[in-house]
Amino acid sequence: MSQHTSRHYEQELQALKERILLLGGMVEQMIDRAMKALVQRDSPLARAVIDDDAKVDAAELEVDHLCLSLLALRQPAASDLRFIATALKIVTDLERIGDLAVNIAERAIELNEEPPLKPYIDVPRMAALASGMVRQALDAFVSRDPAQARGVLGSDAAVDALNVQLFRELLTYMIEEPKNVTRALRITFIAKYLERVADHATNIAQMVIFMCEGRDVRHPGARASQGEYRAYSTEEQRSGPGCSDRRT
């Protein structure tokens, strides 16, 4: 009976991981399709992205329910508890990334109704970087690799730099010709949405580091004043940090 229960528990944890990966794939695809709708001026595709938001919301509720069931019925501890807590955080960030993809699609529909302001160069680059950060953060979650998660943290600055560069360029368009203001602002909004996607990917990566090491790397200033939080069990304190698959 003990072995059967343990095996079923492993299956539940694996199912949770698979659902998060499925949700991650959905939001990545939404970003890619929203950008394709923008660059190729394909408004029906943008509307399809907007329609997909309901699927993301349903997937978020499913993951939340599974996490809460595991917490209530399995009473996880140590690495399992951090895994489930991380899943609860990650699913929220993924749902918000889906919302941002919808926002991009909405702006794409608006921009497609007007003549192009300029060729889209920096925006697709931002989208590729932000989407890659989401993918890398989820890969780090699956492989329980804190080093890979730290690589995501280092990529955020490149997205921020592109956002600033694009804003300055669009500001020039607005100053030179007031008729450009509306279109330029919509492109600025899209760049900001992509910058927020990168921020959510960073959040996911930070939670992966917490899951693996029990170390909270968010808000360094707050940690310095309050003392760093460590979430090790007694056994983990003896054996040291890590992202073991050991079940407690």
N, C-alpha and C positions, 0 to 999 in steps of 0.2 A: 504494500500500500504506500509506503514511504517513497519507493522508487517511482511508482506511478504518479504520485502527486508531484514529485520533483520534475519528472519528464513533462507533465502537463504545464507546470510553471514555466519551464524553459520554452515550451511552445507558445505560451502567452506572451513572453518577453520578445520572442522572435516575431510574433505577429505584430506587436507594437512597433518594432523596428521597421518592419515591412510597410506598415501603414504610413509611417512618417516619411519613408523614402518615396512612397507613391504620391503623397501630398507634395513633397519637394519636387518631384518630377512634373507634377501638374502646374505648379507655380512657375517653374523654369520655362515650361512650354508657353505659358501665358505671356511671360515677358518677351520671349522670342517672337511670338505671333503678333503681339502688340507693336513691336518694333518693325516687323515686316509690314504690318498695316500702315505704319507711318511712312516708311521709306518708299514703299510701292504704291502708296495712296490707295489702299484697299479698304474702304470703309466697311463692306460686309464682313471681312475678316476681323476688323476691330469690334464689330457688334457680336461676333461669335466669342471673342475673348470676354466681353462683358457678360454674356450668357453663362460662361463657365464659372463665374464667381459663386453661383449657388452650389456647384459641386465641391468647391473648396470649403465653403462653409459647412457643408454636410460632413466632409472628411474631418474637419477640425472637431466637430461634435463627437464623431465616432472615436477619435483618438482620446479626447478628454474623458469619455465614458470608460474606455478601456483602462486608462491610467488610474482613474478613481476606483474602478473595480479591483485592480491589482493592489492598490494601497489598502483598501478595506478588507479584502479577502486573504491576501498573502502576507500582509504586514512585513514588507521588505525592510532590509537593513543594509547598512554599509554601501557597497558599490551598486547594488540593485536599487536601493532607495534613491541614490543620486542619479541613476539612469532614468528612473521614472520621473523624478523631479525635473530633470533636463528635458525629457520628452514633453512634459507639460509646458515648459517655457518655449521650446522649439516650435511647437505646433502653433502657438500664438504668433510668433514671428513669421512663420510661413503663411498664415492666413492674412496677415497684414501685407506681405509681399504680393499676394494675390490681389488685394485691394489696390495696391499701387499699380499693378499691371492693368487693372480696370481703368484707373485714372489716366494712364498713358493712352489706352485705347480711346477714351472719351476725347482727350485732346487731339488725337490723331484724326478722329472724325471731323472735328472742328477745323483743323488745319487743311484737311483734304478738300474742304469746300471753298478754299481760297487759293490763289496762285502761290507757288512755292516761294518762300523768302530767300532761301539759300540752300545749297546742297547739304544733305545731312552727312556729316563726317564725324564730328566729336560725339554726337549723341549715340550713334551705333557703337562707338568705341567704349563709351561709358556703360552701355547696356551689356556689352560683351564682358567687361571687367566685373560688373556687379553680378551678372548671372554666373560667371565663373567662381566668384566668391561664395555664392550660395551653394554651388555644386561642391566646392572644396570643403566647405563647412560640414555639409552632410556626409561627404566621404570620411571626414575626420570623425564624425559621430559614429558611423558604421564600423570603422576600423579601430575606434577608440584610440586615436592618435593625437595627443596634445601638440606635438611638433607641427603637424599639418594644420591644426587649428590656429596655432600662432602665425603660420604663414598667411592666413586670412586676415589677421589683425594688421599685418604689414602692408596688405594691398589696399586698405581703405584710403590711405593718403593719396594714392594715384587717382582714385575716383573723385575725391574732394578737389584735387588740383584741376582735373578736367572740368568740373562744375564751375570753378572760379574762372577758368579760361573762357569757357563758353559764355558765361554771364557777361564778361567784359566785351566780348565780340558782339553779342546781341545788344548790349547797351549802345555800342557805336551805331548799329543799325537804327535804333530808336531815336538817337540824337540827330542823325542825318536826315531822317524822314519820319515825321509823326505818323504817317499812314502805316508804318511798319510795327507800331507799338503792339497792337493786338496779337499779331502773329508771333512777334519776338517774345512776348510774355508767355504765350502758350508753349513755345519751345523751352523757355526758362523753367516753366512748371515741370515739363517732362524731365529736364535735367535734374531738378530737385527730387522728383519721384525716384529717379535712378540712384541718386545719392542716398536716399532713405532705404532703398533696397540694400545697398552696400552696408548701411548701418545695421539693418536687421541681420544680414549675414555675419557681421561682426558680433552681434549679440549671441547668435547661435554658436560661433566659435568660442566665445568666452564661456558659455555654458558647457561646452565639450571639455574645456580645460578643467572646469570645476568638477565635471563628472569623473574625469580621469585622475585628477590629483587632489581633489578636495580643497582646491585653492581658488578663492574668488578673486579674479583679476579685474573686476569692474571698479570704477571710481577709486583710483589709487589714493587720492587725497582723503577720502572718507575712511579708507582702511588704515591709513597712517595714524589718524586721530583716534580710532576705535580699537585698533588691533586687528590683525588679519584673522578671519574666520576659517577654522579648519574643521572639516566634517568627517574625521576618521572615526571608525569604530575602535574599540580597545585592541582588537586583533590587528587592524591596519596600522595603528600607532606603533605596534611592535615590529611589524614587517616593513613599514615604510609605504610611501604613496605609490600609486600605480593604477592602471586601469584593468585590473584582473577580472576575468569572467567568473571568479569563484563565487559561489552562492552561499549566503549566510543563513 
